[in-house]
Amino acid sequence: MFIGPVFTRETVLAPRRARMYIARAAYGFALLVLMSTAWLVLTGTQMIRDIGDLARFGMALVQILSPLQLAVAVFFAALLAASAVAQEKDRKTLDLLLLTKLSNSELVLGKLLASLLNMVVLLATALPVFMLTMLFGGVSLAQIGRVFGVTLASAVVGGSLGSTLALWREKTFQAISLTMLILVLWLAGWRLVAAGVFGSGWWGLSAASWAVAASPLEAIFEASRPYLQAEPALVAAGLAIDRWLEAVGVPYRFGTMLATPLALFALVSASLAVVLNGWAIVRVRFWNPSREAQTFRREDETWHRASIWGPEYDATQADSGTPAAGQPAAASPPGSLSPPHREVWDNPIVWREMRTWAYGRKILIVRLAYLVLFALVAGSLVWSVSQGELITRGAGAAALAPLFLLSLVLVNAQAVTSMTSERDARALDLLLVSDLTPKEIVYGKLGGVLYNTKEMIVLPTLLCIYLCGAGALSFENLLYLLGGLAVLYAFSSMLGIHAGMHYANSRSAIATSLGTVFFLFLGVATCMWMMIAFSGSFEAQLQPFLAFMVGGGVGLYVALGARNPSPAIGVASFVCPFATFYAITSFFLDYTLGVFLVTAAAYGFATAAMLIPAIYEFDVATGRTTAGE
C-alpha cells in the first residue's frame, strides 16, 4: 500500500476512541448553535418580510460559517500534523520508525494522512449542517461544494506544511511556531495583494484574482459567493485549451472549467502539497536523527580533547582527531573528563531556560519570521500615519488584532512545549525528585517563557506606544490596551503550563492549550462579525448569544478542569465567556474602561485559578497523586 501501515493503523484505531465521536457531535452542535444564534439576532432586531430577507440571511450565514470552518480546518490540520511528528521526535520513536522497512513515502504520507483523518471526519459532519442553509434560499449546492473543496484543499496544504516543518526542525516549539508564522504570513501577504498594495494586477490578471489563486482566505470568500467572476485572460486561455483538445479528439471542455481563479487555487494547492511532501520524503532521513544530537556529540568530543591536550588545543582540529601543533597525541585518554563547570543561578530552571539552547539552536528562525510579520503590520500603520491618513478604531483593530493573536499563540506554544518536552524526555520525573520546590519550577518555567518570547511581547507594545505618539490612540486607551495585553499574556503563558502539567500526552496538551487560545479569540471574532452582519444594536443581544456563551463555558471547563476539577476553575470557565461578550459590546459602544476592567478581572482570576493549584498542589496537577491522597 502506497500510504503504508502508519495510516492503516490510524484508520483502525480512530473509531475505537471516544474523543472522535465527542468531537464530531460537539462540532456539529456548535455549528447549529451558531445558526440558531444568528437567527435569533436577526429576528430580534429586524423584521422578516418576504423570502428575499430569508435568502439574504442564508447567504450571510454561509459567508460567516465558511471562513470560520476554514480557520478551524487549517489551524488544527497544521497543528495536529506538526505535533504528531514532533511527539515522535521528542520521544525518540521516530528513529525507531526509520529503522523499520517503512519507505520514506509511507512514513511521511502515513503520518500526514493519519493526522488529517479527524479533520476530514469533522468536515463530513459539517456538510449536512451547511446543506440546511439551502432551505433559507440564496444558497446553491455549487456554493457549498466550492466551500468544502477550498476548505479541504487548504487543510491538506496546512497539514503538509506542519508535517514537513516538524520533520525538519528538532524541537516542538520551533515546528509549531514556524508553522503558525508561515500560515499567518501567507494569509496576510496575499491580503495585501488583494488590497492592491503591490499593484492592480500582473500578466492580464487582477490582483484580486492572484490573491484568490494563492490564498485560502481569499479563495473561501470567492467560493461562498453566488456567482464566480471569470477573468478575461483565463477565459481566453481556457478557450485555447478547448480548441487544442478538440483538435486532438478529446470531447471534454476542460479549459472552460479552469477559467476561474478558484480553479487556479486548486492547482496551486495541489502543487504546494506535492512540493512540501516531496521535499519531506526526499530529506526525511537526512534530517533525522536530529542534527542537534550530532552537534552535542561533536561538542562533547571537542571538550574531551581540549581537556587532554591543554588550553592551546585548536577546536578546528576536532573533526580530524589530530592535536594542535606542538601537542602530543594521547594514547589512552581518561574517561572521567568533562567540560568546564558553568555557574548556575539560584533557580536552575530559569538559568536553563535563559542561558542554554533548551529549545533548539535554530530558534532564531522563529524570531526572524515574527520580525517579518511585525514589519508588515508596523509598516502599513506607519505608512498610513506618514500619509496623513486617519487610523480609525476599526482599521487599527483589523491591523493589530492578527498580530496580537499570533503573539498570544506563540507565547502559549512556548509555555506548553516547555512542559511537554520535559515529559517526553522523562526529565520531569528527575525534577520532581530533586530539591527544587514547585514554586521554583512553575515560576522558573514562566520566567523562561516570557524571556524566550520577549520579541512577541515587546514589539507589539512598542507599536501601540508609537500609535499613541502619532495621535492615532489616546493615552488613556493606551494604558487600557497595554494593561489588557499584560493580563492576556499572563493568561496564555499560565494556560500552557497548566495544560502541559495536566496532560500526560503531549499531543493532547498542545492541542488543548493552543486550541483554547484559538477558540477564545475565534469566538470573539465570530460574535463581532455576527453583530455587524445582522444587527446594529449591541445593547440587547445577551439572550441570542446566551447558548453561545454557555457552550463556550462548558468547553473551557472541559479543557481546563476536566482532569482535576476545582471550584475556582469552574467559576473562571463560565465567567470568561460572559465577560468577553460584555467586553465586545462595550467595545462597540466605546466604553473602553469597561473593556479593560472586565477583561483584567476575568482573565486575571482565571490565571490565578490555574497558578495557585500548580504551586500548592503540584503533585496533583502533574498526576502523581490524587486530590484525596
Secondary structure in CASP SS format (residue, H / E / C, confidence):
PFRMAT SS
TARGET T0000
AUTHOR 0000-0000-0000
METHOD secondary structure of the structure
MODEL  1
M C 1.00
F C 1.00
I C 1.00
G C 1.00
P H 1.00
V H 1.00
F H 1.00
T H 1.00
R H 1.00
E H 1.00
T H 1.00
V H 1.00
L H 1.00
A H 1.00
P H 1.00
R H 1.00
R C 1.00
A H 1.00
R H 1.00
M H 1.00
Y H 1.00
I H 1.00
A H 1.00
R H 1.00
A H 1.00
A H 1.00
Y H 1.00
G H 1.00
F H 1.00
A H 1.00
L H 1.00
L H 1.00
V H 1.00
L H 1.00
M H 1.00
S H 1.00
T H 1.00
A H 1.00
W H 1.00
L H 1.00
V H 1.00
L H 1.00
T H 1.00
G H 1.00
T H 1.00
Q C 1.00
M C 1.00
I C 1.00
R C 1.00
D C 1.00
I H 1.00
G H 1.00
D H 1.00
L H 1.00
A H 1.00
R H 1.00
F H 1.00
G H 1.00
M H 1.00
A H 1.00
L H 1.00
V H 1.00
Q H 1.00
I H 1.00
L H 1.00
S H 1.00
P H 1.00
L H 1.00
Q H 1.00
L H 1.00
A H 1.00
V H 1.00
A H 1.00
V H 1.00
F H 1.00
F H 1.00
A H 1.00
A H 1.00
L H 1.00
L H 1.00
A H 1.00
A H 1.00
S H 1.00
A H 1.00
V H 1.00
A H 1.00
Q H 1.00
E H 1.00
K H 1.00
D H 1.00
R C 1.00
K C 1.00
T C 1.00
L H 1.00
D H 1.00
L H 1.00
L H 1.00
L H 1.00
L C 1.00
T C 1.00
K C 1.00
L C 1.00
S C 1.00
N H 1.00
S H 1.00
E H 1.00
L H 1.00
V H 1.00
L H 1.00
G H 1.00
K H 1.00
L H 1.00
L H 1.00
A H 1.00
S H 1.00
L H 1.00
L H 1.00
N H 1.00
M H 1.00
V H 1.00
V H 1.00
L H 1.00
L H 1.00
A H 1.00
T H 1.00
A H 1.00
L H 1.00
P H 1.00
V H 1.00
F H 1.00
M H 1.00
L H 1.00
T H 1.00
M H 1.00
L H 1.00
F H 1.00
G C 1.00
G C 1.00
V C 1.00
S C 1.00
L H 1.00
A H 1.00
Q H 1.00
I H 1.00
G H 1.00
R H 1.00
V H 1.00
F H 1.00
G H 1.00
V H 1.00
T H 1.00
L H 1.00
A H 1.00
S H 1.00
A H 1.00
V H 1.00
V H 1.00
G H 1.00
G H 1.00
S H 1.00
L H 1.00
G H 1.00
S H 1.00
T H 1.00
L H 1.00
A H 1.00
L H 1.00
W H 1.00
R C 1.00
E C 1.00
K C 1.00
T H 1.00
F H 1.00
Q H 1.00
A H 1.00
I H 1.00
S H 1.00
L H 1.00
T H 1.00
M H 1.00
L H 1.00
I H 1.00
L H 1.00
V H 1.00
L H 1.00
W H 1.00
L H 1.00
A H 1.00
G H 1.00
W H 1.00
R H 1.00
L H 1.00
V H 1.00
A H 1.00
A C 1.00
G C 1.00
V C 1.00
F C 1.00
G C 1.00
S C 1.00
G E 1.00
W E 1.00
W C 1.00
G C 1.00
L E 1.00
S E 1.00
A H 1.00
A H 1.00
S H 1.00
W H 1.00
A H 1.00
V H 1.00
A H 1.00
A H 1.00
S C 1.00
P H 1.00
L H 1.00
E H 1.00
A H 1.00
I H 1.00
F H 1.00
E H 1.00
A H 1.00
S C 1.00
R C 1.00
P C 1.00
Y C 1.00
L C 1.00
Q C 1.00
A C 1.00
E C 1.00
P H 1.00
A H 1.00
L H 1.00
V H 1.00
A H 1.00
A H 1.00
G H 1.00
L H 1.00
A H 1.00
I H 1.00
D H 1.00
R H 1.00
W H 1.00
L H 1.00
E H 1.00
A H 1.00
V C 1.00
G C 1.00
V C 1.00
P C 1.00
Y C 1.00
R C 1.00
F H 1.00
G H 1.00
T H 1.00
M H 1.00
L C 1.00
A C 1.00
T C 1.00
P H 1.00
L H 1.00
A H 1.00
L H 1.00
F H 1.00
A H 1.00
L H 1.00
V H 1.00
S H 1.00
A H 1.00
S H 1.00
L H 1.00
A H 1.00
V H 1.00
V H 1.00
L H 1.00
N H 1.00
G H 1.00
W H 1.00
A H 1.00
I H 1.00
V H 1.00
R H 1.00
V H 1.00
R H 1.00
F H 1.00
W H 1.00
N C 1.00
P C 1.00
S C 1.00
R H 1.00
E H 1.00
A H 1.00
Q H 1.00
T H 1.00
F H 1.00
R H 1.00
R H 1.00
E H 1.00
D H 1.00
E H 1.00
T H 1.00
W H 1.00
H H 1.00
R H 1.00
A H 1.00
S H 1.00
I H 1.00
W H 1.00
G C 1.00
P C 1.00
E C 1.00
Y C 1.00
D C 1.00
A H 1.00
T H 1.00
Q H 1.00
A C 1.00
D C 1.00
S C 1.00
G C 1.00
T C 1.00
P C 1.00
A C 1.00
A C 1.00
G C 1.00
Q C 1.00
P C 1.00
A C 1.00
A C 1.00
A C 1.00
S C 1.00
P C 1.00
P C 1.00
G C 1.00
S C 1.00
L C 1.00
S C 1.00
P C 1.00
P C 1.00
H C 1.00
R C 1.00
E C 1.00
V C 1.00
W C 1.00
D C 1.00
N C 1.00
P H 1.00
I H 1.00
V H 1.00
W H 1.00
R H 1.00
E H 1.00
M H 1.00
R H 1.00
T C 1.00
W C 1.00
A C 1.00
Y C 1.00
G C 1.00
R C 1.00
K C 1.00
I H 1.00
L H 1.00
I H 1.00
V H 1.00
R H 1.00
L H 1.00
A H 1.00
Y H 1.00
L H 1.00
V H 1.00
L H 1.00
F H 1.00
A H 1.00
L H 1.00
V H 1.00
A H 1.00
G H 1.00
S H 1.00
L H 1.00
V H 1.00
W H 1.00
S H 1.00
V H 1.00
S H 1.00
Q C 1.00
G C 1.00
E C 1.00
L C 1.00
I C 1.00
T C 1.00
R H 1.00
G H 1.00
A H 1.00
G H 1.00
A H 1.00
A H 1.00
A H 1.00
L H 1.00
A H 1.00
P H 1.00
L H 1.00
F H 1.00
L H 1.00
L H 1.00
S H 1.00
L H 1.00
V H 1.00
L H 1.00
V H 1.00
N H 1.00
A H 1.00
Q H 1.00
A H 1.00
V H 1.00
T H 1.00
S H 1.00
M H 1.00
T H 1.00
S H 1.00
E H 1.00
R H 1.00
D H 1.00
A C 1.00
R C 1.00
A C 1.00
L H 1.00
D H 1.00
L H 1.00
L H 1.00
L H 1.00
V C 1.00
S C 1.00
D C 1.00
L C 1.00
T C 1.00
P H 1.00
K H 1.00
E H 1.00
I H 1.00
V H 1.00
Y H 1.00
G H 1.00
K H 1.00
L H 1.00
G H 1.00
G H 1.00
V H 1.00
L H 1.00
Y H 1.00
N H 1.00
T C 1.00
K H 1.00
E H 1.00
M H 1.00
I H 1.00
V H 1.00
L H 1.00
P H 1.00
T H 1.00
L H 1.00
L H 1.00
C H 1.00
I H 1.00
Y H 1.00
L H 1.00
C H 1.00
G H 1.00
A C 1.00
G C 1.00
A C 1.00
L C 1.00
S C 1.00
F H 1.00
E H 1.00
N H 1.00
L H 1.00
L H 1.00
Y H 1.00
L H 1.00
L H 1.00
G H 1.00
G H 1.00
L H 1.00
A H 1.00
V H 1.00
L H 1.00
Y H 1.00
A H 1.00
F H 1.00
S H 1.00
S H 1.00
M H 1.00
L H 1.00
G H 1.00
I H 1.00
H H 1.00
A H 1.00
G H 1.00
M H 1.00
H H 1.00
Y C 1.00
A C 1.00
N C 1.00
S H 1.00
R H 1.00
S H 1.00
A H 1.00
I H 1.00
A H 1.00
T H 1.00
S H 1.00
L H 1.00
G H 1.00
T H 1.00
V H 1.00
F H 1.00
F H 1.00
L H 1.00
F H 1.00
L H 1.00
G H 1.00
V H 1.00
A H 1.00
T H 1.00
C H 1.00
M H 1.00
W H 1.00
M H 1.00
M H 1.00
I H 1.00
A H 1.00
F H 1.00
S C 1.00
G C 1.00
S C 1.00
F C 1.00
E C 1.00
A C 1.00
Q C 1.00
L C 1.00
Q C 1.00
P C 1.00
F C 1.00
L H 1.00
A H 1.00
F H 1.00
M H 1.00
V H 1.00
G H 1.00
G H 1.00
G H 1.00
V H 1.00
G H 1.00
L H 1.00
Y H 1.00
V H 1.00
A H 1.00
L H 1.00
G H 1.00
A C 1.00
R C 1.00
N C 1.00
P C 1.00
S C 1.00
P H 1.00
A H 1.00
I H 1.00
G H 1.00
V H 1.00
A H 1.00
S H 1.00
F H 1.00
V H 1.00
C H 1.00
P H 1.00
F H 1.00
A H 1.00
T H 1.00
F H 1.00
Y H 1.00
A H 1.00
I H 1.00
T H 1.00
S H 1.00
F H 1.00
F H 1.00
L C 1.00
D C 1.00
Y C 1.00
T H 1.00
L H 1.00
G H 1.00
V H 1.00
F H 1.00
L H 1.00
V H 1.00
T H 1.00
A H 1.00
A H 1.00
A H 1.00
Y H 1.00
G H 1.00
F H 1.00
A H 1.00
T H 1.00
A H 1.00
A H 1.00
M H 1.00
L H 1.00
I H 1.00
P H 1.00
A H 1.00
I H 1.00
Y H 1.00
E C 1.00
F H 1.00
D H 1.00
V H 1.00
A H 1.00
T C 1.00
G C 1.00
R C 1.00
T C 1.00
T C 1.00
A C 1.00
G C 1.00
E C 1.00
END
